[in-house]
Amino acid sequence: MHRTGELYGQFQTLDQQKETATLGMWVFLVTEILFFGGLFLAYTINRHAFSTAFGIGGNMLDLTLGAANTVVLILSSLTMAMAVWSATTSKKSLVTIFLILTLALGGVFLGVKVVEYKQKFDHHLIPGHNFDISYCVKNPSPVCGTPAELATEEKEIEEGLKVDPDLNAHAQLYFSLYFGMTGLHALHMVIGAGLLLWLIVQSAKGRFDANYNTPVENIGLYWHFVDIVWIYLFPLLYLINRHLG
């Protein structure tokens, strides 16, 4: 395909090319909303049907790690926005710096998520044959939490079983949605990290300035979208019916 500088042959100006690319990104993000929307709908329906099991499942998540990851992603949105601003004002060195910071924060988020997943594995909360909502209560150990935390968990499970005899099965449904939704979100983070790496390489070559910054802006839109998805996931998975005592 013919290309003159950053302008591809089918476009007359860089502005026209940018408008077309931005429209394409927004159309893509709308399809992503529909994609995630199906999972959110499934979560909402099952949360209403099995509120006791979902409440207990949410209390078994690590609120500190979830809140920390929320702060990390908000900061990454800030650094991404600063990268876009730097590109539009031709501050080329700052573009690279802010992109690297965004990538680093994304890596922190994924690292924390790995720690969370490891906790669920240790607590036998991975959906499947070995899933047991009462595993830590039956087998207390330091990896399961403090004695006070386990006592609270035991009380919640006992009360939950009175309301929902199939608590274990319905809690497994909660964790299936938890891993499905957070796992899909993490996959989008990994894709975003790959795009950021490409941007960093191109930025280091001095490619982005006030005249041409379309890739930075569009990948920035994608990154902000992924961050917004987490802003919805955090309260839905971690905070509803949260036991704070």
Kinemage of the C-alpha trace (Angstrom):
@kinemage 1
@onewidth
@group {chain A} dominant
@subgroup {mainchain}
@vectorlist {calphas} color= white
{ca met a 1} P 0.000 0.000 0.000
{ca his a 2} L 1.329 3.429 -0.964
{ca arg a 3} L 2.465 5.527 1.978
{ca thr a 4} L 3.935 9.030 2.195
{ca gly a 5} L 5.532 9.536 5.592
{ca glu a 6} L 2.783 8.643 8.078
{ca leu a 7} L -0.012 9.198 5.533
{ca tyr a 8} L -1.417 6.112 3.843
{ca gly a 9} L -2.527 6.312 0.213
{ca gln a 10} L -6.290 6.013 0.763
{ca phe a 11} L -6.359 9.212 2.839
{ca gln a 12} L -5.941 12.795 1.704
{ca thr a 13} L -4.725 14.262 5.017
{ca leu a 14} L -3.395 13.100 8.364
{ca asp a 15} L -6.504 14.555 10.036
{ca gln a 16} L -8.763 12.442 7.848
{ca gln a 17} L -6.639 9.392 8.585
{ca lys a 18} L -6.809 10.108 12.335
{ca glu a 19} L -10.597 10.555 12.310
{ca thr a 20} L -11.036 7.258 10.484
{ca ala a 21} L -8.721 5.381 12.844
{ca thr a 22} L -10.442 6.873 15.893
{ca leu a 23} L -13.871 5.907 14.564
{ca gly a 24} L -12.595 2.383 14.012
{ca met a 25} L -11.312 2.212 17.595
{ca trp a 26} L -14.643 3.388 19.000
{ca val a 27} L -16.512 0.789 16.929
{ca phe a 28} L -14.145 -1.860 18.288
{ca leu a 29} L -14.717 -0.672 21.867
{ca val a 30} L -18.492 -0.907 21.360
{ca thr a 31} L -18.085 -4.565 20.409
{ca glu a 32} L -15.953 -5.014 23.534
{ca ile a 33} L -18.777 -3.550 25.635
{ca leu a 34} L -21.124 -6.137 24.141
{ca phe a 35} L -18.520 -8.833 24.837
{ca phe a 36} L -18.110 -7.957 28.498
{ca gly a 37} L -21.813 -7.131 28.752
{ca gly a 38} L -22.749 -10.796 28.389
{ca leu a 39} L -20.596 -11.688 31.382
{ca phe a 40} L -21.967 -8.827 33.442
{ca leu a 41} L -25.506 -9.940 32.612
{ca ala a 42} L -24.731 -13.540 33.614
{ca tyr a 43} L -23.224 -12.261 36.856
{ca thr a 44} L -26.238 -10.059 37.621
{ca ile a 45} L -28.764 -12.843 37.029
{ca asn a 46} L -26.878 -15.373 39.149
{ca arg a 47} L -26.097 -12.842 41.856
{ca his a 48} L -29.831 -12.239 42.222
{ca ala a 49} L -30.611 -15.970 42.227
{ca phe a 50} L -27.831 -17.039 44.626
{ca ser a 51} L -27.112 -13.894 46.634
{ca thr a 52} L -26.030 -15.787 49.773
{ca ala a 53} L -23.368 -17.853 48.019
{ca phe a 54} L -22.162 -14.855 46.008
{ca gly a 55} L -21.918 -12.733 49.151
{ca ile a 56} L -19.829 -15.357 50.948
{ca gly a 57} L -17.667 -15.836 47.865
{ca gly a 58} L -17.021 -12.095 47.653
{ca asn a 59} L -15.963 -12.025 51.300
{ca met a 60} L -13.319 -14.640 50.500
{ca leu a 61} L -11.545 -12.324 48.078
{ca asp a 62} L -8.599 -10.266 49.298
{ca leu a 63} L -10.007 -6.743 49.540
{ca thr a 64} L -6.575 -5.198 50.140
{ca leu a 65} L -5.114 -6.639 46.945
{ca gly a 66} L -8.221 -5.741 44.952
{ca ala a 67} L -8.179 -2.155 46.219
{ca ala a 68} L -4.435 -1.864 45.582
{ca asn a 69} L -4.925 -3.028 41.995
{ca thr a 70} L -7.682 -0.461 41.545
{ca val a 71} L -5.301 2.316 42.608
{ca val a 72} L -2.612 0.916 40.279
{ca leu a 73} L -4.956 0.987 37.278
{ca ile a 74} L -6.164 4.510 38.039
{ca leu a 75} L -2.534 5.630 38.138
{ca ser a 76} L -1.877 3.824 34.847
{ca ser a 77} L -4.757 5.748 33.248
{ca leu a 78} L -3.112 8.959 34.448
{ca thr a 79} L 0.276 8.045 32.977
{ca met a 80} L -1.397 6.953 29.713
{ca ala a 81} L -3.232 10.283 29.518
{ca met a 82} L 0.066 12.062 30.130
{ca ala a 83} L 1.662 10.058 27.312
{ca val a 84} L -1.107 11.220 24.953
{ca trp a 85} L -0.655 14.830 26.105
{ca ser a 86} L 3.097 14.593 25.615
{ca ala a 87} L 2.623 13.277 22.101
{ca thr a 88} L 0.150 16.018 21.139
{ca thr a 89} L 2.550 18.686 22.437
{ca ser a 90} L 5.624 17.133 20.763
{ca lys a 91} L 7.372 16.355 24.054
{ca lys a 92} L 8.902 13.228 22.567
{ca ser a 93} L 11.082 12.190 25.487
{ca leu a 94} L 8.138 12.397 27.890
{ca val a 95} L 6.026 10.181 25.637
{ca thr a 96} L 8.459 7.326 26.108
{ca ile a 97} L 8.762 7.900 29.860
{ca phe a 98} L 5.006 7.913 30.457
{ca leu a 99} L 4.482 4.867 28.238
{ca ile a 100} L 7.109 2.955 30.225
{ca leu a 101} L 5.419 3.994 33.481
{ca thr a 102} L 2.064 2.803 32.126
{ca leu a 103} L 3.548 -0.532 31.131
{ca ala a 104} L 5.202 -0.910 34.540
{ca leu a 105} L 1.907 -0.238 36.346
{ca gly a 106} L 0.168 -2.743 34.099
{ca gly a 107} L 2.822 -5.290 35.042
{ca val a 108} L 2.220 -4.587 38.738
{ca phe a 109} L -1.498 -5.177 38.244
{ca leu a 110} L -0.909 -8.531 36.560
{ca gly a 111} L 1.590 -9.536 39.239
{ca val a 112} L -0.908 -8.822 42.000
{ca lys a 113} L -3.547 -10.781 40.105
{ca val a 114} L -1.189 -13.786 39.975
{ca val a 115} L -0.844 -13.562 43.771
{ca glu a 116} L -4.627 -13.510 44.109
{ca tyr a 117} L -5.045 -16.523 41.832
{ca lys a 118} L -2.409 -18.385 43.860
{ca gln a 119} L -4.415 -17.688 47.008
{ca lys a 120} L -7.534 -19.169 45.445
{ca phe a 121} L -5.551 -22.256 44.460
{ca asp a 122} L -4.251 -22.675 48.021
{ca his a 123} L -7.764 -22.232 49.420
{ca his a 124} L -9.269 -24.807 46.999
{ca leu a 125} L -11.461 -22.170 45.412
{ca ile a 126} L -10.602 -23.071 41.815
{ca pro a 127} L -13.818 -24.319 40.117
{ca gly a 128} L -13.620 -28.044 39.480
{ca his a 129} L -13.489 -31.391 41.236
{ca asn a 130} L -11.478 -30.114 44.238
{ca phe a 131} L -13.526 -26.968 44.844
{ca asp a 132} L -14.543 -26.681 48.508
{ca ile a 133} L -15.901 -23.467 49.979
{ca ser a 134} L -15.213 -24.888 53.468
{ca tyr a 135} L -11.652 -26.102 52.817
{ca cys a 136} L -9.909 -23.470 54.938
{ca val a 137} L -12.399 -23.884 57.763
{ca lys a 138} L -11.806 -27.637 57.760
{ca asn a 139} L -8.041 -27.312 57.292
{ca pro a 140} L -6.914 -24.139 59.081
{ca ser a 141} L -3.405 -22.967 58.235
{ca pro a 142} L -1.486 -19.675 57.969
{ca val a 143} L -2.110 -19.510 54.196
{ca cys a 144} L -5.862 -19.516 54.863
{ca gly a 145} L -5.799 -16.526 57.194
{ca thr a 146} L -5.763 -15.658 60.870
{ca pro a 147} L -7.839 -17.601 63.425
{ca ala a 148} L -10.201 -14.619 63.713
{ca glu a 149} L -10.709 -14.503 59.949
{ca leu a 150} L -11.349 -18.250 59.812
{ca ala a 151} L -13.827 -18.021 62.698
{ca thr a 152} L -15.766 -15.345 60.825
{ca glu a 153} L -15.634 -17.429 57.642
{ca glu a 154} L -16.885 -20.512 59.470
{ca lys a 155} L -19.811 -18.577 60.949
{ca glu a 156} L -20.749 -17.155 57.536
{ca ile a 157} L -20.664 -20.588 55.920
{ca glu a 158} L -22.782 -22.139 58.672
{ca glu a 159} L -25.370 -19.381 58.350
{ca gly a 160} L -25.209 -19.589 54.567
{ca leu a 161} L -25.920 -23.321 54.562
{ca lys a 162} L -29.140 -22.668 56.476
{ca val a 163} L -30.312 -20.383 53.687
{ca asp a 164} L -28.787 -22.254 50.751
{ca pro a 165} L -28.167 -26.013 51.181
{ca asp a 166} L -26.348 -26.039 47.815
{ca leu a 167} L -23.970 -23.328 48.974
{ca asn a 168} L -20.842 -25.080 47.681
{ca ala a 169} L -22.218 -25.477 44.166
{ca his a 170} L -23.495 -21.921 43.982
{ca ala a 171} L -20.249 -20.532 45.420
{ca gln a 172} L -18.415 -22.439 42.693
{ca leu a 173} L -20.587 -20.596 40.176
{ca tyr a 174} L -19.473 -17.311 41.734
{ca phe a 175} L -15.802 -18.230 41.427
{ca ser a 176} L -16.353 -19.444 37.866
{ca leu a 177} L -17.609 -15.966 37.006
{ca tyr a 178} L -14.818 -14.394 39.053
{ca phe a 179} L -12.122 -16.218 37.103
{ca gly a 180} L -13.943 -15.771 33.809
{ca met a 181} L -14.387 -12.019 34.210
{ca thr a 182} L -11.038 -11.193 35.806
{ca gly a 183} L -9.230 -13.618 33.508
{ca leu a 184} L -10.719 -11.998 30.404
{ca his a 185} L -9.812 -8.608 31.817
{ca ala a 186} L -6.243 -9.796 32.478
{ca leu a 187} L -6.032 -11.058 28.879
{ca his a 188} L -6.943 -7.576 27.677
{ca met a 189} L -4.230 -6.199 29.974
{ca val a 190} L -1.665 -8.530 28.406
{ca ile a 191} L -2.737 -7.412 24.916
{ca gly a 192} L -2.505 -3.805 26.075
{ca ala a 193} L 0.999 -4.441 27.414
{ca gly a 194} L 2.017 -5.761 24.005
{ca leu a 195} L 0.637 -2.640 22.331
{ca leu a 196} L 2.470 -0.449 24.839
{ca leu a 197} L 5.729 -2.223 24.057
{ca trp a 198} L 5.237 -1.415 20.367
{ca leu a 199} L 4.460 2.205 21.213
{ca ile a 200} L 7.580 2.470 23.371
{ca val a 201} L 9.775 1.193 20.536
{ca gln a 202} L 8.208 3.606 18.058
{ca ser a 203} L 8.328 6.484 20.524
{ca ala a 204} L 12.023 5.876 21.184
{ca lys a 205} L 12.534 6.463 17.447
{ca gly a 206} L 10.875 9.866 17.821
{ca arg a 207} L 7.886 8.904 15.700
{ca phe a 208} L 5.102 10.649 17.658
{ca asp a 209} L 4.605 14.411 17.802
{ca ala a 210} L 1.888 17.041 17.388
{ca asn a 211} L 1.504 16.171 13.693
{ca tyr a 212} L 1.188 12.410 14.144
{ca asn a 213} L 0.070 10.733 17.364
{ca thr a 214} L -2.868 8.574 16.285
{ca pro a 215} L -1.486 5.248 17.613
{ca val a 216} L -0.837 6.760 21.053
{ca glu a 217} L -4.352 8.205 21.279
{ca asn a 218} L -6.108 5.057 20.062
{ca ile a 219} L -4.143 2.672 22.245
{ca gly a 220} L -4.795 5.132 25.058
{ca leu a 221} L -8.536 4.741 24.438
{ca tyr a 222} L -8.150 0.974 24.621
{ca trp a 223} L -6.175 1.204 27.871
{ca his a 224} L -8.736 3.514 29.464
{ca phe a 225} L -11.523 1.133 28.453
{ca val a 226} L -9.771 -1.799 30.123
{ca asp a 227} L -9.294 0.303 33.248
{ca ile a 228} L -12.987 1.260 33.286
{ca val a 229} L -13.988 -2.410 33.054
{ca trp a 230} L -11.995 -3.052 36.247
{ca ile a 231} L -13.704 -0.089 37.948
{ca tyr a 232} L -16.954 -2.034 37.468
{ca leu a 233} L -15.481 -5.432 38.321
{ca phe a 234} L -14.017 -4.307 41.636
{ca pro a 235} L -17.252 -3.325 43.414
{ca leu a 236} L -19.271 -6.140 41.853
{ca leu a 237} L -16.845 -8.880 42.853
{ca tyr a 238} L -15.234 -7.484 46.021
{ca leu a 239} L -17.598 -5.042 47.720
{ca ile a 240} L -21.239 -6.172 47.494
{ca asn a 241} L -22.299 -7.691 50.836
{ca arg a 242} L -18.723 -7.228 52.020
{ca his a 243} L -18.155 -8.283 55.642
{ca leu a 244} L -16.049 -5.537 57.219
{ca gly a 245} L -16.219 -6.601 60.847
